[in-house]
């Protein structure tokens, strides 16, 4: 795993992003959907106390049964700055991943990869640091435009920059329900990431990996701040 660097200010954080972005691998398809393990990661904050809790939940990709889970609680060491959110989350997320007893396999973030103003969101950052295949599934499109995909489950449309670059896809995971926004991070392509997302959303809009990690990190935060 690449050494974690904690920047002292925004300028240093952007310099770290510029350095690590060059290590992103975009020419691998990633593991086939429905095979191996899929790990969801998510975080919850208590901003009043500068506490962050992270959870990692490992699912069997074929059955979506929970194989392993772990949490970590830490201090927020970087201020909230749009586009630099990963620096608030990465240390505690890595601690949760390290606490797992099983291989994470493919990692799914509640956030962005290439669909980021500097093309280096949490999914890309986490992938470069760990070497794992990672992609992001976000609830909102951040700063990019898209056409509404068709109403059927599996319909999608490109998530585009102002100059027409595709940085992700708006993906309908349930019929007539608001889409999610999928973007690659590291060592997985966009088609594979979308296929995994559909496998992870048999019943709900958000992936089971995200739903379970969200519930677990919120519980860990409540226990840590009680």
C-alpha positions, 0 to 999 in steps of 0.5 A: 500500500502506498504511504498515506500523506496528510497534507497541511493545507489545500495547496499541498492536498492538491499537489498530492492529488496531482501526484497520485492521479498519474498512478490511476490504472484505467485499462483493466476491466476489473473482476467479473460481476457476480464473482468474488468479494465486493466491499462497501465503504462509508463514513459518518461524521460528528463535526461538533467533536471532529470524530469520523467513523468508517465501516467496511462491509464485505459481501459475497458478490454472488449472494450479497451475503455478509462475509466480513465487516469492520469499523474504525473511529478517528479524528478529522484531521483536514477541513471540509473543502469541496474537491478535497473530501477524500483527505478527511475520510481516507485514514479512517477508511484505510483503518477499517479495511486493514481491520478486515480478516478477509480480502476486500476484493472489489471496493465500492465507495459512496462517492466519486472516482473520475467524476470529480473536478480534478478527476481524482475523487475518493474512489480513485484515491483509495484505489491508488493507495491500496492497489485494489479495484475501486469504483464510486456510486454517488447519490448526486451528479456533483458538477456534471451534466447528464440526460435522464436515462430511460425509466427501466432498470439498467437504463443509463446515460453519460455523465459529461463535463462541459467539454463533452468528456464522459466521466461516469454514467447516470444509472437507473437501478430501479424502475422510475426511481432517481438514478445513481451516478457511477464513476471508475476509480482504479483498475475497473472499467465503467461498463464493469462498474455499472454491471456490478452496481446492478448486481448490488441493487436487486431491491433498492436504489443504492447498492447493498454494499453502501446500505450496509456500510452506511448503517454500520458506520452510523452505529459505530459513530453513535457508540463512539460518541455516546 
